[in-house]
Amino acid sequence: MELQKVSQSILNQLIAVSKQLPGDQFSQPLGVLSGNTIGKHIRHIIEFFDLMIMGAASGFVNYDQRSHDKVIESNHQLAIEKMNSLKQEIESVSEDFLLTLQVNYDADESKMQSVKSSYYRELQYNIEHAIHHMAIIKIAVKTSFEEVELPDNFGVAYSTVRYQKKLECAQ
C-alpha cells in the first residue's frame, strides 16, 4: 500500500540523517531552531506516528497525549531503534478502518472534540506532518552541520517534487 511505503521511506530518511548526527549534534540546541534541537523535531515526529499506532489499537487518536520523551530526543540511537520499530508496525496494518480523532483547541480548558477519521487518513496526516518537520530539520542541518548528507528531496512535499519535475521537462 502506497501510504505505508511512503511512511517507511520518510522514516528511512530520518534514520539516515540521525545516523550521521553524533549524540552531541542530535541534541545540540541551535539558534536557527530557536534553541531547540534536531532531536526534538525527530522525537516529535516519532511520537505522532506512535500515537497513531496506539490509536489503531484503541480506536482513538489524540496527538496531544505526547510524552515529550527527553531520552528519545537526546539519544539518536534510541530514536533510530524507535523509527525502525514504527516501520514494522506500519507495515503490519494492511487495511483501512475507522478511528476517532480527539482534539482540543481550547488553550484554557479540556474541551475535547471528536472527529471521525480513519487509519489511512491519519497515516496521510503523519506523512505531511513529518515532511513539514523534515523541512525544518533540513534548514538546521544545512546551517549547522554541512557535512551531513541529506537524502534527495528531504523535507520536500511530494506535490512539490512532481511540480519541479514538470518544470524541468518543460524546459
MDTraj code that builds the backbone (N, CA, C; nanometers):
import mdtraj as md
import numpy as np

residues = "MET GLU LEU GLN LYS VAL SER GLN SER ILE LEU ASN GLN LEU ILE ALA VAL SER LYS GLN LEU PRO GLY ASP GLN PHE SER GLN PRO LEU GLY VAL LEU SER GLY ASN THR ILE GLY LYS HIS ILE ARG HIS ILE ILE GLU PHE PHE ASP LEU MET ILE MET GLY ALA ALA SER GLY PHE VAL ASN TYR ASP GLN ARG SER HIS ASP LYS VAL ILE GLU SER ASN HIS GLN LEU ALA ILE GLU LYS MET ASN SER LEU LYS GLN GLU ILE GLU SER VAL SER GLU ASP PHE LEU LEU THR LEU GLN VAL ASN TYR ASP ALA ASP GLU SER LYS MET GLN SER VAL LYS SER SER TYR TYR ARG GLU LEU GLN TYR ASN ILE GLU HIS ALA ILE HIS HIS MET ALA ILE ILE LYS ILE ALA VAL LYS THR SER PHE GLU GLU VAL GLU LEU PRO ASP ASN PHE GLY VAL ALA TYR SER THR VAL ARG TYR GLN LYS LYS LEU GLU CYS ALA GLN".split()
xyz = np.array([
    [0.0845, -0.1184, 0.0000],
    [0.0000, 0.0000, 0.0000],
    [0.0880, 0.1233, 0.0000],
    [0.0542, 0.2165, -0.0818],
    [0.1382, 0.3338, -0.1052],
    [0.1673, 0.4156, 0.0210],
    [0.0675, 0.4403, 0.1043],
    [0.0908, 0.5205, 0.2251],
    [0.1914, 0.4546, 0.3183],
    [0.1892, 0.3225, 0.3260],
    [0.2860, 0.2517, 0.4096],
    [0.4273, 0.2696, 0.3542],
    [0.4419, 0.2552, 0.2235],
    [0.5741, 0.2692, 0.1609],
    [0.6289, 0.4103, 0.1806],
    [0.5432, 0.5094, 0.1643],
    [0.5865, 0.6484, 0.1815],
    [0.6267, 0.6728, 0.3271],
    [0.5484, 0.6220, 0.4210],
    [0.5820, 0.6375, 0.5633],
    [0.7168, 0.5739, 0.5937],
    [0.7385, 0.4560, 0.5409],
    [0.8655, 0.3882, 0.5641],
    [0.9813, 0.4640, 0.4994],
    [0.9583, 0.5194, 0.3819],
    [1.0609, 0.5985, 0.3154],
    [1.0976, 0.7212, 0.3996],
    [0.9971, 0.7869, 0.4533],
    [1.0212, 0.9044, 0.5376],
    [1.1007, 0.8653, 0.6625],
    [1.0604, 0.7574, 0.7269],
    [1.1328, 0.7119, 0.8451],
    [1.2755, 0.6706, 0.8083],
    [1.2941, 0.6077, 0.6933],
    [1.4295, 0.5717, 0.6479],
    [1.5152, 0.6959, 0.6254],
    [1.4561, 0.8016, 0.5698],
    [1.5307, 0.9261, 0.5510],
    [1.5723, 0.9855, 0.6848],
    [1.4811, 0.9837, 0.7805],
    [1.5126, 1.0364, 0.9138],
    [1.6194, 0.9512, 0.9824],
    [1.6143, 0.8210, 0.9614],
    [1.7167, 0.7323, 1.0166],
    [1.8527, 0.7642, 0.9547],
    [1.8546, 0.7822, 0.8225],
    [1.9805, 0.8126, 0.7534],
    [2.0441, 0.9411, 0.8080],
    [1.9631, 1.0427, 0.8312],
    [2.0157, 1.1681, 0.8854],
    [2.0587, 1.1495, 1.0312],
    [1.9778, 1.0800, 1.1090],
    [2.0097, 1.0582, 1.2510],
    [2.1420, 0.9838, 1.2673],
    [2.1691, 0.8883, 1.1793],
    [2.2939, 0.8115, 1.1871],
    [2.4162, 0.8996, 1.1662],
    [2.3990, 1.0098, 1.0946],
    [2.5107, 1.0999, 1.0667],
    [2.5314, 1.2051, 1.1755],
    [2.4410, 1.2097, 1.2719],
    [2.4499, 1.3100, 1.3783],
    [2.4900, 1.2436, 1.5090],
    [2.6153, 1.2594, 1.5490],
    [2.6528, 1.2061, 1.6800],
    [2.5632, 1.2679, 1.7873],
    [2.5552, 1.2032, 1.9026],
    [2.4658, 1.2467, 2.0088],
    [2.4723, 1.3943, 2.0405],
    [2.5935, 1.4513, 2.0395],
    [2.6037, 1.5930, 2.0742],
    [2.5416, 1.6818, 1.9669],
    [2.5476, 1.6417, 1.8410],
    [2.4843, 1.7202, 1.7354],
    [2.3334, 1.6976, 1.7342],
    [2.2907, 1.5752, 1.7572],
    [2.1491, 1.5398, 1.7591],
    [2.0751, 1.6205, 1.8660],
    [2.1414, 1.6422, 1.9778],
    [2.0767, 1.7098, 2.0912],
    [2.1320, 1.8496, 2.1184],
    [2.2022, 1.9066, 2.0225],
    [2.2601, 2.0404, 2.0399],
    [2.1554, 2.1483, 2.0138],
    [2.1317, 2.2369, 2.1121],
    [2.0405, 2.3496, 2.0874],
    [2.0977, 2.4388, 1.9762],
    [2.0122, 2.4744, 1.8815],
    [2.0574, 2.5532, 1.7666],
    [1.9794, 2.6837, 1.7573],
    [2.0511, 2.7915, 1.7321],
    [1.9871, 2.9218, 1.7184],
    [1.8838, 2.9247, 1.6077],
    [1.9136, 2.8586, 1.4960],
    [1.8211, 2.8578, 1.3828],
    [1.6903, 2.7862, 1.4181],
    [1.6928, 2.7053, 1.5239],
    [1.5724, 2.6365, 1.5725],
    [1.5207, 2.7006, 1.7015],
    [1.5562, 2.8259, 1.7224],
    [1.5142, 2.8993, 1.8430],
    [1.5545, 2.8252, 1.9704],
    [1.6733, 2.7659, 1.9678],
    [1.7240, 2.6954, 2.0853],
    [1.6777, 2.5505, 2.0959],
    [1.5959, 2.5058, 2.0020],
    [1.5533, 2.3659, 2.0014],
    [1.6575, 2.2810, 1.9298],
    [1.6346, 2.1509, 1.9256],
    [1.7315, 2.0585, 1.8695],
    [1.6703, 1.9776, 1.7553],
    [1.7561, 1.9215, 1.6741],
    [1.7096, 1.8297, 1.5703],
    [1.6431, 1.7097, 1.6370],
    [1.7003, 1.6642, 1.7479],
    [1.6426, 1.5517, 1.8211],
    [1.4999, 1.5767, 1.8663],
    [1.4690, 1.6994, 1.9056],
    [1.3312, 1.7312, 1.9463],
    [1.2354, 1.7186, 1.8290],
    [1.2778, 1.7634, 1.7125],
    [1.1908, 1.7522, 1.5943],
    [1.1701, 1.6056, 1.5562],
    [1.2752, 1.5277, 1.5640],
    [1.2620, 1.3853, 1.5309],
    [1.1761, 1.3149, 1.6345],
    [1.1969, 1.3459, 1.7620],
    [1.1128, 1.2877, 1.8673],
    [0.9663, 1.3228, 1.8445],
    [0.9405, 1.4450, 1.8052],
    [0.8036, 1.4909, 1.7793],
    [0.7396, 1.4072, 1.6675],
    [0.8121, 1.3851, 1.5604],
    [0.7622, 1.3014, 1.4507],
    [0.7355, 1.1596, 1.5004],
    [0.8298, 1.1044, 1.5737],
    [0.8156, 0.9679, 1.6269],
    [0.6906, 0.9570, 1.7131],
    [0.6701, 1.0535, 1.8011],
    [0.5558, 1.0454, 1.8918],
    [0.4229, 1.0551, 1.8177],
    [0.4169, 1.1330, 1.7109],
    [0.2928, 1.1392, 1.6333],
    [0.2635, 1.0042, 1.5677],
    [0.3641, 0.9457, 1.5037],
    [0.3437, 0.8130, 1.4442],
    [0.3058, 0.7114, 1.5528],
    [0.3722, 0.7189, 1.6660],
    [0.3463, 0.6248, 1.7757],
    [0.2034, 0.6372, 1.8281],
    [0.1557, 0.7596, 1.8446],
    [0.0182, 0.7800, 1.8911],
    [-0.0830, 0.7302, 1.7888],
    [-0.0491, 0.7422, 1.6609],
    [-0.1374, 0.6890, 1.5575],
    [-0.1445, 0.5363, 1.5689],
    [-0.0305, 0.4719, 1.5890],
    [-0.0265, 0.3256, 1.6035],
    [-0.1046, 0.2833, 1.7277],
    [-0.0853, 0.3542, 1.8379],
    [-0.1613, 0.3220, 1.9597],
    [-0.3106, 0.3431, 1.9363],
    [-0.3456, 0.4462, 1.8602],
    [-0.4852, 0.4721, 1.8269],
    [-0.5451, 0.3621, 1.7420],
    [-0.4626, 0.2994, 1.6603],
    [-0.5106, 0.1877, 1.5790],
    [-0.5599, 0.0743, 1.6683],
    [-0.4968, 0.0593, 1.7831],
    [-0.5376, -0.0467, 1.8762],
    [-0.6594, -0.0066, 1.9593],
    [-0.6678, 0.1206, 1.9963],
    [-0.7755, 0.1644, 2.0852],
    [-0.8971, 0.2203, 2.0109],
    [-0.8751, 0.2667, 1.8876],
    [-0.9833, 0.3299, 1.8114],
    [-0.9870, 0.4809, 1.8273],
    [-0.9013, 0.5363, 1.9139],
    [-0.8981, 0.6798, 1.9403],
    [-0.7554, 0.7328, 1.9258],
    [-0.7404, 0.8419, 1.8513],
    [-0.6099, 0.9058, 1.8352],
    [-0.6181, 1.0455, 1.8957],
    [-0.5205, 1.0765, 1.9804],
    [-0.5131, 1.2092, 2.0402],
    [-0.3665, 1.2504, 2.0418],
    [-0.3282, 1.3397, 1.9496],
    [-0.1886, 1.3802, 1.9362],
    [-0.1426, 1.4704, 2.0507],
    [-0.2354, 1.5181, 2.1317],
    [-0.1975, 1.5983, 2.2486],
    [-0.1391, 1.5119, 2.3603],
    [-0.1496, 1.3830, 2.3496],
    [-0.1040, 1.2927, 2.4555],
    [0.0434, 1.2540, 2.4415],
    [0.1204, 1.3342, 2.3699],
    [0.2630, 1.3049, 2.3540],
    [0.3325, 1.3057, 2.4895],
    [0.4332, 1.2220, 2.5015],
    [0.5061, 1.2128, 2.6284],
    [0.6250, 1.3091, 2.6343],
    [0.6637, 1.3671, 2.5216],
    [0.7798, 1.4565, 2.5155],
    [0.9018, 1.3881, 2.5770],
    [0.9279, 1.2677, 2.5307],
    [1.0323, 1.1806, 2.5854],
    [1.1712, 1.2406, 2.5638],
    [1.2323, 1.2883, 2.6720],
    [1.3642, 1.3523, 2.6669],
    [1.4736, 1.2550, 2.6237],
    [1.4554, 1.1269, 2.6529],
    [1.5566, 1.0286, 2.6169],
    [1.5623, 1.0115, 2.4653],
    [1.4461, 1.0011, 2.4012],
    [1.4435, 0.9853, 2.2553],
    [1.5008, 1.1086, 2.1869],
    [1.4718, 1.2264, 2.2372],
    [1.5198, 1.3479, 2.1707],
    [1.6673, 1.3751, 2.1948],
    [1.7271, 1.3042, 2.2897],
    [1.8692, 1.3266, 2.3170],
    [1.9568, 1.2075, 2.2789],
    [1.8976, 1.0943, 2.2455],
    [1.9734, 0.9734, 2.2133],
    [1.9390, 0.9300, 2.0709],
    [2.0280, 0.9607, 1.9773],
    [1.9968, 0.9310, 1.8369],
    [1.9835, 0.7820, 1.8112],
    [2.0565, 0.6990, 1.8846],
    [2.0458, 0.5543, 1.8639],
    [1.9086, 0.5021, 1.9070],
    [1.8591, 0.5505, 2.0182],
    [1.7249, 0.5114, 2.0633],
    [1.6184, 0.5600, 1.9649],
    [1.6344, 0.6807, 1.9132],
    [1.5396, 0.7335, 1.8137],
    [1.5405, 0.6455, 1.6889],
    [1.6581, 0.6025, 1.6457],
    [1.6694, 0.5145, 1.5287],
    [1.5979, 0.3824, 1.5549],
    [1.6199, 0.3247, 1.6724],
    [1.5530, 0.1984, 1.7078],
    [1.4017, 0.2147, 1.7071],
    [1.3538, 0.3261, 1.7606],
    [1.2102, 0.3507, 1.7644],
    [1.1537, 0.3671, 1.6230],
    [1.2264, 0.4374, 1.5364],
    [1.1790, 0.4542, 1.3987],
    [1.1766, 0.3204, 1.3248],
    [1.2752, 0.2344, 1.3489],
    [1.2733, 0.1011, 1.2882],
    [1.1534, 0.0212, 1.3367],
    [1.1219, 0.0327, 1.4628],
    [1.0043, -0.0353, 1.5189],
    [0.8754, 0.0182, 1.4563],
    [0.8667, 0.1489, 1.4402],
    [0.7480, 0.2094, 1.3782],
    [0.7285, 0.1601, 1.2354],
    [0.8379, 0.1471, 1.1618],
    [0.8274, 0.0970, 1.0241],
    [0.7617, -0.0408, 1.0225],
    [0.8017, -0.1272, 1.1147],
    [0.7430, -0.2617, 1.1203],
    [0.5954, -0.2563, 1.1582],
    [0.5621, -0.1712, 1.2536],
    [0.4223, -0.1607, 1.2962],
    [0.3347, -0.1054, 1.1845],
    [0.3842, -0.0073, 1.1115],
    [0.3084, 0.0490, 0.9999],
    [0.2894, -0.0571, 0.8916],
    [0.3911, -0.1357, 0.8671],
    [0.3835, -0.2424, 0.7661],
    [0.2790, -0.3476, 0.8024],
    [0.2577, -0.3693, 0.9314],
    [0.1681, -0.4770, 0.9756],
    [0.0194, -0.4442, 0.9558],
    [-0.0140, -0.3183, 0.9322],
    [-0.1551, -0.2802, 0.9124],
    [-0.1812, -0.2726, 0.7626],
    [-0.2679, -0.3587, 0.7137],
    [-0.2854, -0.3686, 0.5683],
    [-0.4205, -0.3182, 0.5178],
    [-0.5105, -0.2813, 0.6076],
    [-0.6411, -0.2318, 0.5646],
    [-0.6805, -0.1086, 0.6445],
    [-0.7565, -0.0234, 0.5808],
    [-0.8064, 0.0968, 0.6463],
    [-0.9218, 0.0605, 0.7408],
    [-0.9395, 0.1402, 0.8432],
    [-1.0509, 0.1218, 0.9365],
    [-1.0790, 0.2547, 1.0038],
    [-1.1986, 0.2666, 1.0599],
    [-1.2404, 0.3916, 1.1222],
    [-1.1675, 0.4153, 1.2537],
    [-1.1402, 0.5414, 1.2781],
    [-1.0816, 0.5882, 1.4037],
    [-1.1553, 0.7153, 1.4442],
    [-1.1423, 0.7502, 1.5702],
    [-1.1923, 0.8782, 1.6178],
    [-1.0730, 0.9618, 1.6610],
    [-1.0598, 1.0781, 1.6002],
    [-0.9551, 1.1719, 1.6360],
    [-1.0098, 1.2614, 1.7462],
    [-0.9364, 1.2714, 1.8551],
    [-0.9764, 1.3585, 1.9660],
    [-0.8871, 1.4816, 1.9646],
    [-0.9498, 1.5992, 1.9591],
    [-0.8748, 1.7242, 1.9524],
    [-0.9268, 1.8228, 2.0562],
    [-0.8414, 1.9162, 2.0936],
    [-0.8783, 2.0221, 2.1864],
    [-0.8036, 2.1476, 2.1430],
    [-0.8760, 2.2472, 2.0960],
    [-0.8143, 2.3715, 2.0529],
    [-0.8411, 2.4850, 2.1505],
    [-0.8827, 2.4516, 2.2703],
    [-0.9081, 2.5497, 2.3748],
    [-0.7841, 2.5553, 2.4639],
    [-0.7213, 2.6708, 2.4735],
    [-0.5971, 2.6836, 2.5494],
    [-0.6170, 2.6710, 2.6995],
    [-0.7349, 2.7005, 2.7496],
    [-0.7566, 2.7048, 2.8930],
    [-0.8356, 2.5875, 2.9488],
    [-0.9088, 2.5192, 2.8666],
    [-0.9968, 2.4152, 2.9181],
    [-0.9757, 2.2850, 2.8426],
    [-1.0233, 2.1795, 2.9005],
    [-1.0139, 2.0475, 2.8380],
    [-1.1426, 2.0151, 2.7646],
    [-1.1673, 2.0855, 2.6582],
    [-1.2877, 2.0629, 2.5791],
    [-1.2525, 1.9752, 2.4606],
    [-1.2622, 1.8463, 2.4802],
    [-1.2320, 1.7529, 2.3738],
    [-1.3434, 1.7523, 2.2705],
    [-1.3026, 1.7451, 2.1469],
    [-1.3959, 1.7313, 2.0368],
    [-1.3563, 1.6051, 1.9616],
    [-1.4533, 1.5286, 1.9190],
    [-1.4276, 1.4061, 1.8434],
    [-1.4537, 1.4308, 1.6960],
    [-1.3617, 1.3799, 1.6137],
    [-1.3719, 1.3945, 1.4693],
    [-1.3578, 1.2544, 1.4096],
    [-1.4483, 1.2197, 1.3209],
    [-1.4389, 1.0908, 1.2537],
    [-1.3197, 1.0920, 1.1601],
    [-1.2450, 0.9843, 1.1615],
    [-1.1278, 0.9734, 1.0761],
    [-1.1085, 0.8263, 1.0410],
    [-0.9929, 0.7968, 0.9862],
    [-0.9588, 0.6580, 0.9565],
    [-0.8085, 0.6411, 0.9726],
    [-0.7661, 0.5180, 0.9785],
    [-0.6229, 0.4892, 0.9926],
    [-0.5446, 0.5481, 0.8744],
    [-0.5913, 0.5258, 0.7516],
    [-0.5202, 0.5783, 0.6355],
    [-0.5170, 0.7310, 0.6357],
    [-0.6240, 0.7939, 0.6795],
    [-0.6251, 0.9404, 0.6864],
    [-0.5215, 0.9894, 0.7870],
    [-0.5112, 0.9222, 0.8984],
    [-0.4119, 0.9618, 0.9991],
    [-0.2704, 0.9305, 0.9535],
    [-0.2544, 0.8223, 0.8790],
    [-0.1230, 0.7902, 0.8230],
    [-0.0825, 0.8994, 0.7237],
    [-0.1772, 0.9422, 0.6419],
    [-0.1509, 1.0505, 0.5466],
    [-0.1150, 1.1793, 0.6211],
    [-0.1865, 1.2087, 0.7281],
    [-0.1561, 1.3279, 0.8085],
    [-0.0138, 1.3195, 0.8638],
    [0.0238, 1.2025, 0.9130],
    [0.1574, 1.1865, 0.9693],
    [0.2657, 1.2042, 0.8639],
    [0.2390, 1.1620, 0.7416],
    [0.3346, 1.1835, 0.6322],
    [0.3562, 1.3336, 0.6123],
    [0.2476, 1.4085, 0.5975],
    [0.2582, 1.5534, 0.5743],
    [0.3221, 1.6244, 0.6940],
    [0.2851, 1.5826, 0.8131],
    [0.3406, 1.6404, 0.9353],
    [0.4918, 1.6161, 0.9416],
    [0.5336, 1.4943, 0.9100],
    [0.6760, 1.4610, 0.9126],
    [0.7534, 1.5433, 0.8096],
    [0.6991, 1.5548, 0.6894],
    [0.7674, 1.6324, 0.5847],
    [0.7854, 1.7777, 0.6293],
    [0.6850, 1.8337, 0.6932],
    [0.6944, 1.9708, 0.7449],
    [0.8125, 1.9833, 0.8427],
    [0.8222, 1.8898, 0.9364],
    [0.9328, 1.8951, 1.0331],
    [1.0667, 1.8631, 0.9680],
    [1.0653, 1.7787, 0.8662],
    [1.1886, 1.7498, 0.7936],
    [1.2406, 1.8742, 0.7225],
    [1.1513, 1.9591, 0.6728],
    [1.1935, 2.0848, 0.6108],
    [1.2644, 2.1730, 0.7128],
    [1.2150, 2.1728, 0.8355],
    [1.2795, 2.2496, 0.9428],
    [1.4151, 2.1879, 0.9774],
    [1.4188, 2.0555, 0.9875],
    [1.5445, 1.9848, 1.0143],
    [1.6460, 2.0159, 0.9047],
    [1.6000, 2.0201, 0.7809],
    [1.6878, 2.0485, 0.6670],
    [1.7553, 2.1848, 0.6837],
    [1.6801, 2.2836, 0.7256],
    [1.7374, 2.4170, 0.7486],
    [1.8460, 2.4086, 0.8551],
    [1.8175, 2.3369, 0.9633],
    [1.9145, 2.3238, 1.0720],
    [2.0403, 2.2517, 1.0263],
    [2.0242, 2.1447, 0.9516],
    [2.1403, 2.0678, 0.9034],
    [2.2245, 2.1523, 0.8097],
    [2.1604, 2.2199, 0.7161],
    [2.2355, 2.2982, 0.6174],
    [2.3091, 2.4164, 0.6800],
    [2.2550, 2.4716, 0.7883],
    [2.3213, 2.5861, 0.8511],
    [2.4208, 2.5462, 0.9593],
    [2.4043, 2.4279, 1.0191],
    [2.4883, 2.3912, 1.1334],
    [2.5777, 2.2696, 1.1105],
    [2.5371, 2.1799, 1.0228],
    [2.6110, 2.0544, 1.0038],
    [2.6247, 2.0251, 0.8546],
    [2.7010, 2.1080, 0.7861],
    [2.7120, 2.0995, 0.6407],
    [2.7654, 1.9657, 0.5924],
    [2.8354, 1.8916, 0.6790],
    [2.8922, 1.7631, 0.6400],
    [2.7871, 1.6515, 0.6295],
    [2.6702, 1.6749, 0.6856],
    [2.5634, 1.5753, 0.6809],
    [2.5014, 1.5734, 0.5411],
    [2.4930, 1.4540, 0.4848],
    [2.4322, 1.4389, 0.3523],
    [2.2836, 1.4094, 0.3693],
    [2.2025, 1.4951, 0.3117],
    [2.0577, 1.4773, 0.3180],
    [2.0107, 1.3948, 0.1983],
    [1.9159, 1.3039, 0.2203],
    [1.8584, 1.2304, 0.1074],
    [1.7924, 1.3278, 0.0091],
    [1.7861, 1.2860, -0.1172],
    [1.7185, 1.3678, -0.2184],
    [1.5767, 1.3996, -0.1726],
    [1.5355, 1.5214, -0.1942],
    [1.4000, 1.5687, -0.1635],
    [1.3629, 1.5592, -0.0153],
    [1.4615, 1.5577, 0.0708],
    [1.4368, 1.5550, 0.2156],
    [1.3601, 1.6809, 0.2555],
    [1.2436, 1.6636, 0.3148],
    [1.1649, 1.7772, 0.3609],
    [1.0911, 1.8512, 0.2503],
    [1.0749, 1.7873, 0.1359],
    [1.0037, 1.8489, 0.0247],
    [0.8761, 1.7684, 0.0003],
    [0.7648, 1.8369, -0.0073],
    [0.6368, 1.7696, -0.0299],
    [0.6385, 1.6975, -0.1647],
    [0.5709, 1.5851, -0.1707],
    [0.5661, 1.5067, -0.2941],
    [0.5031, 1.5866, -0.4088],
    [0.4047, 1.6689, -0.3784],
    [0.3432, 1.7516, -0.4832],
    [0.4443, 1.8524, -0.5376],
    [0.5322, 1.9028, -0.4534],
    [0.6357, 1.9960, -0.4975],
    [0.7381, 1.9243, -0.5844],
    [0.7750, 1.8035, -0.5477],
    [0.8686, 1.7244, -0.6280],
    [0.8110, 1.7025, -0.7680],
    [0.6829, 1.6658, -0.7748],
    [0.6181, 1.6448, -0.9058],
    [0.6151, 1.7749, -0.9859],
    [0.5830, 1.8850, -0.9205],
    [0.5775, 2.0149, -0.9876],
    [0.7156, 2.0527, -1.0429],
    [0.8190, 2.0332, -0.9629],
    [0.9540, 2.0660, -1.0072],
    [0.9960, 1.9802, -1.1262],
    [0.9576, 1.8527, -1.1259],
    [0.9883, 1.7645, -1.2389],
    [0.9163, 1.8114, -1.3652],
    [0.7914, 1.8550, -1.3478],
    [0.7151, 1.9053, -1.4619],
    [0.7832, 2.0287, -1.5204],
    [0.8333, 2.1172, -1.4340],
    [0.9035, 2.2367, -1.4818],
    [1.0317, 2.2011, -1.5570],
    [1.1029, 2.1020, -1.5061],
    [1.2272, 2.0582, -1.5712],
    [1.1979, 2.0017, -1.7099],
    [1.0906, 1.9248, -1.7219],
    [1.0535, 1.8660, -1.8506],
    [1.0124, 1.9734, -1.9501],
    [0.9524, 2.0808, -1.9010],
    [0.9050, 2.1876, -1.9889],
    [1.0182, 2.2712, -2.0439],
    [1.1336, 2.2649, -1.9806],
    [1.2466, 2.3499, -2.0236],
    [1.3287, 2.2872, -2.1300],
])
top = md.Topology()
chain = top.add_chain()
for i, resn in enumerate(residues, 1):
    res = top.add_residue(resn, chain, resSeq=i)
    for name in ("N", "CA", "C"):
        top.add_atom(name, md.element.get_by_symbol(name[0]), res)
traj = md.Trajectory(xyz[None], top)
